[in-house]
């Protein structure tokens, strides 16, 4: 229980009062998604070994390494997107619905 409280405090600290409800909701949702996806994956990993203690140890290792690998991948994508130069300014509005968007003034 103290870990959940600490997680929520960390998720909402430094935010204005008006945004704390949304931050708490997003944090709670990520916990639920993690539980929903993590439990079956850890169970599947745990039953792949001959003995249950070895399977549990392997499942805990997978549960510890998977988020680290995902965060590393996400950081690489963020770095790559920052390295791209911004698009040239044309003075025209940016299309919001893709290349097939047509309006009174024609295709964007």
Secondary structure, DSSP 8 states (H G I E B T S, - for coil): -HHHHHHHHHHHTT--HHHHHHHHHHHHHHHHHHHHHHHHHHHHHHTTSSSHHHHHHHHHHHHHHHHHHHHHHHHHHHHHHHHS------SS---SS-TT-EETTEE-
